[in-house]
Amino acid sequence: MANPNPYKARLARALKRKPGDIDATRRRTWAVLCLAYDEVGLAPDADRRRNAILAYSQVATLYAKTCEAAELEARIQALEDAAQWRDGPR
C-alpha cells in the first residue's frame, strides 16, 4: 500500500540531511577544476578536447559561484557579529 502522506516522509528525510559545508564544496570543486584542466591538455582528439573545455568552463563557473557564496556567508557573519556587539547579548 502506498504511503497516504508522502510529504511527511520526504520532509523527515530532508531534516535528517546535514547542512552543506561551503568550504568543503569549494575545495572539492577546485580539485575537479584541476582535473578538468588536465583533461583539456591530455585529450586525444578535437571532440574530447571540446567536451573537456565545456566541462572546465562549467566547473569554473560553479567554483566562482561557490567562492562568492563563501564570501557572502563571511560578510553576513561579520554583520551579525557587529549587530550583536552593538545591541549586546540577548
C-alpha positions in Angstrom: 0.0 0.0 0.0 1.3 3.4 -0.9 2.1 6.0 1.7 -1.0 8.1 2.2 1.1 11.2 3.1 4.4 11.0 1.3 5.1 14.7 2.1 5.8 13.9 5.7 8.2 11.1 4.7 10.1 13.4 2.3 10.2 16.1 5.0 11.6 13.7 7.6 14.3 12.6 5.1 15.2 16.2 4.3 15.5 17.0 8.0 17.9 14.1 8.6 20.4 15.6 6.0 23.3 17.6 7.2 23.7 21.1 6.0 26.2 21.8 3.3 29.7 23.0 4.1 30.7 25.7 1.6 34.5 25.4 2.3 34.4 21.7 1.7 32.4 22.2 -1.5 34.9 24.9 -2.6 37.9 22.5 -2.0 36.2 19.7 -3.9 35.3 22.0 -6.8 38.9 23.2 -7.0 40.1 19.6 -7.3 37.6 18.8 -10.1 38.6 22.1 -11.8 42.3 20.9 -11.8 41.3 17.5 -13.2 39.2 19.2 -16.0 42.2 21.4 -16.8 44.5 18.4 -17.1 41.9 16.7 -19.3 41.9 19.6 -21.7 45.6 19.1 -22.3 45.5 15.3 -22.5 42.5 15.0 -24.8 43.4 12.8 -27.8 41.2 14.4 -30.3 39.2 17.6 -31.0 35.8 16.2 -29.8 37.2 15.1 -26.5 39.1 18.4 -26.1 35.8 20.3 -26.9 34.0 18.3 -24.2 36.8 18.9 -21.7 36.7 22.6 -22.4 33.0 22.7 -21.8 33.4 20.7 -18.6 36.2 23.1 -17.5 34.0 26.1 -18.1 31.1 24.7 -16.2 33.2 23.8 -13.2 34.9 27.2 -13.3 31.5 28.8 -13.2 30.5 26.6 -10.3 33.8 27.4 -8.5 33.2 31.2 -8.9 29.7 30.9 -7.5 30.9 28.8 -4.6 33.6 31.4 -3.8 31.0 34.1 -4.0 28.7 32.2 -1.6 31.6 31.7 0.9 32.4 35.4 0.7 28.7 36.4 1.3 28.5 34.0 4.2 31.5 35.6 5.8 30.1 39.1 5.3 26.7 38.0 6.8 28.5 36.5 9.8 30.5 39.7 10.3 27.3 41.8 10.2 25.6 39.5 12.6 28.6 39.8 15.0 28.6 43.6 14.7 24.9 43.8 15.4 25.2 41.5 18.4 28.2 43.6 19.7 26.3 46.8 19.2 23.0 45.6 20.8 24.6 43.5 23.5 23.8 39.9 24.3 20.2 38.8 24.0 
